[in-house]
Amino acid sequence: MHEIQLRDAKATLSTVVDEAINGQPSVITRHGRKTAVIISWEEWERLSQVPSFGRLLASLPIGPEDLSERDQSPLRAVDV
């Protein structure tokens, strides 16, 4: 992945897009700070299909019998 300044990306947009299609994403910088990434549509589709960690946990086939007993011992005293 290479970095390119915004003004240069504007001037060579078709080249930047062609590189993304060929598997070479580009990081667009503005005033020296990374602000955007150009990737191919296929890469975007692949990345957008990745489920979140919460969805993965929610889809686990576990029931209450699969979970261990909760520790019922009293909490420790804390001086505040």
N, C-alpha and C positions, 0 to 999 in steps of 0.2 A: 504494500500500500504506500503510495507516495503522496506527499503534500504539494498542493498547488495554491497559489494566492488567488483570491476571488477574481481580481482583474484579469489574471492570466487564464483562469478557467472560462471567463466570459469570452475571451478572445479565441479560445481553442475548444469551445464546448463540444463540437462534434468529435474531436479527438479524444476528449475526456470520456464521452459516452461510449465511443468505440472501445476504449481501453476497459471500461467497466463491463461491457458485453463480453470481452475476451478474458474476463476473470481478474482484471487489475483495477480494484477500487481506488478512488482518489479521496483524500481528505482536503476539503476546502478550508483555507484559513482566511481570516479577516483581521487585519492589524496584528498579525502574528499569533492569533488565537484560533484553535480548531473550532469550526462552527458547523460543518456539515460533512456528509460522506456521500459520494456518488457510487452506487452499486447497480448491478444489472437487475432487471425485473425478475429473472429466475432466482437470483440470490435473495431478493426481497421476499418473494413468495415462500422460499424455503425458511427464512428466518421468522416470517410472520406466523408460520404454522407451529412453532415451538410452544408447547403449553407452559403456562406459568407453574412455579413450584407449588403454589396453593392448589391449582387444579390437579396436579399430579397427586398430591396428598389426598385430596377429596375423592379421587377416583380409585384409591386403594381398596381392595376387597377385604377389609377388616371389620370385625364386629366387636362388641363389648367384651366378648370372651377372649379375644386376642390381646387385650390390653392388660398390663400388670396392675395389681392392686395399688392404690394410692397410699402413701405413707401417712398414717393418721396421728403420728406422734405430735405433741404440742410444739409450737414454735418457740425458738429461743427468746429470752428476754433481751431487750435492747434499751440501753439508756440513751435518751435523746436530749 
